[in-house]
Amino acid sequence: MEQSETLRLRPRSKAGPWILRFSVLGDVLKRFLGGELFLVGIMILADLFSSMWRLLAADASFGEILLWVGAGAPSHALEVLPIALLFGITLSFAELQADGEFLAICGSGISVQSLSLPIVFLSLLLGAFLYFGGDGFVVPAASFRDQLYAKMTGQKADGGPTVDLAIMARGGRVIYRAQSLDASGKKLVDADVVARGDAGSPVLRVLAPQADWKDGLWQFRNPRVFRRGTDGSWREEDPPEFADPRFDEKPASFAFQQAKPALMRTGELADYATSLKKAGLPSAEAATEHHKRLSFLLTPLIVCGLSLSFSGFFRKNVLLMSLLFSLATATVYYVAQMLGSLSAKLGLVDPALAVWGVTAFFVLAALAGFLKART
């Protein structure tokens, strides 16, 4: 009797059922990786069969075609990652319920929320991977793919030098003109920059064969500098180098003709959207793409919450019904994001409100479903 009372009064371990948690996490990871490989393979085959005839007609070699298709794999891997995670979580928990293990786990006092803690942490890690993987792998691969496609088809690739450009900055107080821009090297060729005073009249003009972007300013090499004095007369200077705090417009501002959001890193895309807005040009599309790229980082977490919401919800046809409802809710999320993005690009709604409003709604829905998951 004393021994039984001692066992009953013994405090429960705070560590929790970590062996069981990691066992379920292992099942999720296996199905997630399998789904990822399967979906990426489908996307690659779709690329191959939809473009092969066009590339063969352009006399591209089969090796170049395979290289072009393979360069799209990093982008496809990130695109299908949330869906593969949904498959992994839904199939793992549905199998637990179909085998009766889920009932035993919940009957022992372990909740879905407690059991899925490593899976939630995995979703957060995948969100971080989407950010760093996008900038570190997807953008360079997409740029290489674009250049390779241009080479095979004889077209002009995006990302080359922009020619005959002219923009206004600082509310029209600074006007830039140049023969061309080398975006990769951040150089202006044959630059002609004019700064205007409060009255709108020119007070400074710089002519230079080349300007380099250094330390947040344009550094002009071997320039001819014309300054206007207080008496209205102009004087010329010929320094070896010249820089002025007013000439601080970022190189992304000059890339309007070659802009392609898919070839820009997240920071570059933000600068591009800001530059368009400052120049008075349509910026809704670029801003929407920037907010979509950031909000996409929360998609694994949303998918995780939506998938876990249906754990233990169905009693018959568990596998089929769980997968069906999880896919349905995820589809509603993607459609809502698409409609929000479309309305933002058309100028009907502010881009930040359209994208983040939908994301916030589904984050709250996923959180509510996760907390209320049946156990």
N, C-alpha and C positions, 0 to 999 in steps of 0.2 A: 504493500500500500504506500509506504513512504517513497519507494522507487518510482511508482507511477506518478505520484504528486510532484516529484522532482522533475520528471520528464515533462509534465504538463506545464510546470512553472518556468522551465528553461526558456530564456529569451530566444526568439526567432532570429536566425542569421540575417544581418543587414545586407550581406552580399547579394542575396537573391539567387534565383536559379540561373546562374550564368552559363552553366554547361548546356542547359536546355535552350537558352537564348542564342548561344553561338551555334548550336545545332540547327535551329531554325534559320539563322542568318546564313549558314552554309548552304542550306537548301535554296534560299532566295538567291544567293550569289550564283549558284550553278545554273538555275533557270534564267536568271538575268543575263548571264554571259551567253548562254545558248540562244536566248531570244535576240540578243544584240547581234551575234554572228549571223543568225538567220535573216533578220531584217536588213542588215547591211548588205548581205548577199543579194537579197531581192532588189534593193535600190541600185546596186552595181549592175545587175542584169538588166534592169529597166534602162539605165544609162546606156549600156552597151547596145541593146537592141533598138533603142530609139534614135541613136546617133550614128551607128555603124555605117548605114547606107550613105549618109551625108558625108562622112569622113572618107569612105572608100571612093566616093565620087570625086573628092578633092585630091585623089591619089595619095592619101596618107598611108603609111606602112602599118601593118598589123601590130608591130611592136609599139609604135607611137600611139595607136588607139588604145592598147592595153595600158600604157603608161598614163594616158589621159583619164581613162576610167579609174585606175588605181588612185590617181591624185584626188579624186572626189570622195574616196573612202573616209578620210577624217571628217569631212562635213557631214556625210551620211551617218557616221557613228554618233555624232553629237545630236543630230536631228531625231534619231530613233531611240536615243538613250532613255527618255522618260517612258516611252511605250514598253521597252524591254523591261524596265523596272516594274511597271505595272503588271506585266506577265509574270515576272518572278515572284512578286508578293502575292498576287491573287492565286496563282497555281499552288504555291507552297501552303498557304493557309487553307485553301479549299481541299487539298489532299489530307491535311491534318484532320479536318472535319469529316471528310468521307471515311477515313480509317477509324474514326472514333477517338483519336488521340486528342483532338481539340477539347472534347467533352471532359476527358480525364484531366487535362491541364487546367481547365477552368474550374473543375470540381476540386482541385487541390488548392484553390485559392489564388492562382496566378492569373492576373487579368491580361487582356490583349495589350493594354497600354504598357504593362510591365514587360511582357514577353517581347514586344517589338521595339524596345529602346535601342538595340544595336542597329535595327533597320532604319529608324529615324535618323540616327547618327550617320549611317551610310548615305541617306538622302542628302544630308547637309554637305557631306564630302563630295558627292556627285555634283551638287550645285557649284561648289568651288572649282571642281574639275571643268565644268562647262565654261567658266570664265577664263581660267588660265589655258585650258586646251584650245578654246576658240581663238585667243590672241596668239598663242604660241605655235599651234599646229594648223588649225583650219585656215586662217588667213593666208599664211605663206603657201600652203598647198593650193588654195583657191587662186592665188596670184600666179603660181607656176602653171596651173591648169589653164588659166585664161590665156597666158602667153603661148602655151603649147597649142591650144586650139587655134589661136590666131596664126601661128606658124603653119599648121596643117591646112588651114582653109585660105591662107593668103590675106586675111583681114588684119586690121589694125587692132592691136591689143590695148586694153585699158591699162592705165598706170604709166603710160609713156609721157613725154614732155608735153605740157600745155603751151600753145603758141598764141601770139598776138593777144595778150590779156590786158585788161584794164579794170581795176576795181577801186571803190571808195572805202575809206576806213575812218574811224573816229568821227562818225556822224557827218562825213563829207569834208572834214578838215584836212585829210590826207588822201592824195590820189596817186595810185601806183599804175605805172605802165611798164611793160617789158615785152621783149620779143618772144621769150619762152621761159618756162619754169621746169627745172629738173626736180620733180617731187622727191625722188629717192635721195638725191644729194642735197636737197634743200638749197637750191641756187637759182637766182634770177639772172637772166642773160640780157644785156643791153637795157638796164633798168633806168627809168625816168620817174622820179618821185617828187611830188610837189606838196608842200605844206602850206595851208592857208591860215590867215589870222582870223580874229573875231569878226572882222568886217567882211570876210570872204575873199579878200584879195591875197595873192601869193606873197609869202614872206621868205620861203626857202625852196630851192630846187636843187636836186642832186641828179647828175648824169654819171653813170658808171657802166663799164663793160660787163661787170659781174658784181653780184651782191650775195653774200653768204649769211645763212641764219645761224647766229651764234649767241649764246647766253640771253635768249629772248629778244634779240634785236637784229636788224639787218645791218651787216657790216659791208660797206661799199669799198671795193678795191679800185685804187687809182681814179678817184672820182673827180668830177668838176662840180664844185659847190658854189651856188649863187645865193647870196644873202641880200635881203633888202634892208637898208638902213632906216633910221627914223625920219630922214629927210626924203625918203622915197627913192633914193638912188641904189643901184645894185653894185655889189663888188664880188669878184670871183676869187675862189681859193682852189688850190690844187694839192691837197694833202695826200699822203700815200694810202691812208684809210680814213673812213669817216663813219660815224654812227650817231644817231639822235634818238632820245627816248620816245619821240613821237612815231618813229618807224618801227613799230613792234607788232605789226599784223602777222599772224601765224601763217606758215606756208600752206596749211590746209585751206586757207581762204582763197588761194589762187587756183585751186584744183577743180573748179566748177565743170570744165569741159571733160575731165577725165574721171569724174567722181563715180564710184560704184561702191555702195555700202558693203557689199560682200567682200571687197578687197581691202577694207579698212579695219584696223583694230578699234577696240571700243573707245579708247581715248581719242583717236583720230576722228572717229565718227561723231563724237561729241563736239570736237572743235569745228568740224565741218558744218554741223547743224547750227552752231553758234555764229559762225562766219556768214552763213547764208542769211540768218536773221539780221545781223548787223548791217549787211550790205543791202537790205531791203528786198532780197530775193525770196522766192517761195522756199520755206524751210520745214513745212509740216511733214513732208515725206521723210526727210533725213532725221528729224527729231523723233518721229514715230518709230523708225527702224532702231534708233539708239535706245529708246525706252523698251522696245520689244526685246532687244538683246539682253538688257539688264533684267527684265521681268522673267525671261526664260530661265534664269538661274534658280528661280523658286519653283519651277515646274516639277523637279523630282520630289520636292517636299509636298507639293499639292497632290501629285499622283500617289505618293505614299499614304497620305491621309485618306484619300478617296478609296484606295484599295483596302486599307484596313477597316474602313467603315462597314464593309460588307462581310467581315469575318464573323462567322457564326450566324449570319442573318437568315440564310436559307436552310431548309431541312431536307428538301428533295432536289435532285439534279444539282447538287452543290457546285460542282466544278463548272458546269455550263452557265448556271445562273450568276454565280459570282463573277465570272469572266465577262459575261454579257453586260451586267450592270456597271462594272468597273470601266469597261470600254465605252459604255454609253455616257457616263458622267465625264470621262476624259474627253470624249468627242464634243460634248457640250462646251467644255472649257476651251478647246481649240477653236470651235466655231465662234464663241463669244469674243475671243481674242482677235480673230480675223475680222469680225464685224466692227469691233472697237477700233482696230487699226485702219480699216477702210473709212470709217467716219472721220477719223483724225486726218488722214491724208486728203480727204475732200474738204477739210476745213470746217466741218460741222462741230467738232469737239476739240478741245485742247489736247494735244498728243499725250501729255503726261496724265491728264485726267482719264482719257479713253483707255490707255494701256494699264495704268496702275489701278484704276477703278475696278476693272475686270479681275485683275490679279488679286487685289485685296479681298474682293468678294469670295473668290474660290479658296484663298488661303483661310479665311474665316470658316467657310463651309467644310473644308478638309479638317480643320482643327476641331470644329464641332462634331463632325462624324467620327473622328478619332477618339475624342473624349467620351462619346456616347456609344462606342462600338459594343456590340452585344457580347457578353462573356458568360 
